């Protein structure tokens, strides 16, 4: 078995990953069966085993992979799906990322929202029912400095619409310093999200020519600096389409392990964006585009490899793909998204330049309705982070699987709150029945009672219960 010694400093050993990929070429059916059986114990897999699963081709074994990942998904996450929306605050960017519509080479009128404009965007998001946002910005130390980002975070948390506030802001901004991460921590962000884009260094350098973001090691060590600053929920990802997807999955695993060993906790979430067409970006020029079949396998394999790490899927994927992947991997999805600065207001009144093209433009209420029809609990829950259950503390609870007793009632309560505040009579009736049916399935009387009592409290006007 191919093993690797632990290195205090994160390093993605390219030759080692290539040797894993190469070594997996001779994987047999028996190997796969054994690894799938091991995965059912939810203790994760080693590098060579992950590399072997990436070789699965036989349709029966692919099916078995989905069955096992589906079972793990249900054991760990129940039938809950967390919902959020992105909020783009600035598209100024000094970088020239080959794949991105915001590259500085693209000439268009760049925008940075004023605090009033941020308030207007947030009010629209709140009117849709959102409680969790992912704040997004291009990298530009002059036009989008950290002080502006911090002010934006304060403005968002302070913006009230008649039904409430945004309760959690995850932040996806460029790699930065320990000092800036400390300031983000003090501003009470949820997860700090940063995609490595690609773990393959030569490809990384090619994809980021002449730009601040071009320093592979600075980007790769961003989570170490965030952890040092006290941010213990970090969200990783790669942009599938840039390099060999097998390399990327193994890169993610090595990175995760480094954080686990050094800080006691790995990634809180993994996002799985696939490259989309964008302004000045044509997909034909990328030799590693990830097809649907391999993409699905990768989601399932990540679920097996890191059962307790949340997985995020955005509106880059269409409705059908999103529906399928929540069955065996994905635990969080965005809904009703705009991926342009000021996009929520502008989508009501006119045109907008997005960072890339989206594939699912359903409104949150449509997504929520559909999730309920398919037996999922749409959740706007933010309880863990607001109760201090983050980082290692969160992971320990998640691994004990007692988390269902917290997550299910809280998820059902946020769904009921949504239905009372945003649903019409028909939707409210349907959602309440669903919440009651789901509460009935809870096998602890006190938790069941808590959930059912919350229905009455919400109807009586009490909010934000957890
Ligand atoms: N500027 C920050 C940074 O450097 O990490 C935030 C990045 S951006 C707002 C969020 C993510 O969108 C990027 O990390 C990238 O993976 C993804 N992205 C960029 N162009 C894309 C495209 N054409 N298709 C799909 N995703 C894209």
Boltz pocket constraint, residues with backbone or C-beta under 6 A from the ligand:
constraints:
  - pocket:
      binder: B
      contacts: [[A, 99], [A, 100], [A, 101], [A, 136], [A, 137], [A, 138], [A, 139], [A, 172], [A, 173], [A, 174], [A, 175], [A, 193], [A, 194], [A, 195], [A, 197], [A, 213], [A, 238], [A, 239], [A, 273], [A, 274], [A, 275], [A, 276], [A, 277], [A, 278], [A, 281], [A, 316], [A, 355], [A, 356]]
      max_distance: 6.0
